Amino acid sequence: MMPRDPACIACRRLIAADLDRELSASDAAAIAAHLEGCAACRAEREALVALGRTIRETAPYFEAAPDFLADLDRVIAAESARGAASPASDPVSAPVSSPAPVVSLVRPAMGPKMGWAMRWAPPGISLAALAASLMLYLAVPGPGDGLIEEAVANHVRALMADHLTDVASSDRHTVAPWFIGKLDFAPPVHDFADRQFPLIGGRLDYLDHRPVAALAYQHKKHVINLLIAPDDGRGGAGLITEEKRGYTVLRWRRDQLRYYMVSDVNGQDLLTLWHLLQVPEMERE
Amino acid sequence: MHAAYNLARWLTGTDAAARDVVQDSCVRAFRFLHRFSGGDARAWLLAIVRNQSYTWLKAAKAEQALIDIDEPGLVHEPALIDDLTPERALITRQNVAALHKALAALPPQFREVIVLKELEGASYKEIAAVIDAPIGTVMSRLARARALLRAAVAEDLGS
């Protein structure tokens, strides 16, 4: 029955949005109050709940097959190679000096150095960051290694204990040598103060049952922790991004090391730092 | 990438077509990266996948499926569910098959909003970005799509 009561008509119009969690708190409260006293609208709501739940629980979700994802990787790699061969002539990237920004989506498995082969002219950084954010969706990240949660815990603990640095310095020539003798690997240390990511310092942290290097960066008012550990070959090779308890974590592997970047800053800003870390030689010595 | 594939697969109906569509979409996304104006990269990619899916559907002579819909008056969706008691319209495990059939048979404009909302968990805002329509349109299409599905299932029960 189509309801006659204006209150019911208003309610019916919003029930779906309420279930979809799209209503303002006041509208949702009004709906709840009406449902309290209206069996017909409650039944309507039940029917919608059942429909939504059944679709979510039973309708097939078609995942892309692994062989197809591998095909895609090749196609995109070819496409990016093509882009590199002929500098883009579109009006947007034209002001960027050649070579055009290129993000290779070839995964490291296809060649040791090709993996993160990225080149761009310094002014092109925003375009490159944009390419990377898209890449997060295009590239096929491998499985995680289960340490994301632990990396977040380290980040939180460092902030809570106010123990961000054992060696507080923005000078990488102070921070890098500090790790010598404390770790059995040499973490690369870079400062990006001129890019709004100043290095605050370094400390020893503990991840996956072993001591690791932790670098703290500042961005605006936020702290970014970068954990660096020797690569154990676990997990996928690609850049992985994950949200955990309001924190964003980026994980990647490069040159026999694993990196976990954790912060509450937005993913775009983390990607910018990630970019800087891929080509630290941009840093003006 | 799974989201892209799932959408393409639901819109085109076959794995072969979904592969073609997703591959074309990725190439286009890469080529037209400079047109990406910031914001939600996932929605942007899904919008390309959606457009490519429609292009494919058209090429497959499926234009008849693209019913021109009239937006006003759809919001509370009376006609289809008026004569259904809630009990009859209630979806149960027994008529899941009918529901799936009805979903696959929905016109693409309605199928896509259901897929994005229920299977992808997208917000109205994200769906609006993907289908390039106002949020009001997203809401009315969802309402219409759900009413169509309930009617189809009820019909199946009645038969």
Interface residues (C-beta under 8 A of the other chain):
Chain A: M1 M2 I9 R12 R13 A16 A17 D20 E22 A40 A43 E44 E46 A47 L48 A50 L51 G52 T54 I55 R56 T58 A59 P60 Y61 F62 E63 A64 A65 F68 L69 D71 L72 V75 I76 E79 S80 G83 A88 D90 V92 S93 L127 L130 A131 S133 L134 L136 Y137 L138 V140
Chain B: M1 H2 A4 Y5 N6 R9 W10 D15 A18 R19 V22 Q23 C26 V27 A29 F30 R31 L33 H34 R35 F36 G38 A41 R42 W44 L45 V75 H76 P78 D82 T85 P86 E87 A89 L90 I91 T92 R93 V96 L99 H100 L103 I114 K117 E118 L119 S123 Y124 M139 L142 A143 R146 L149 R150
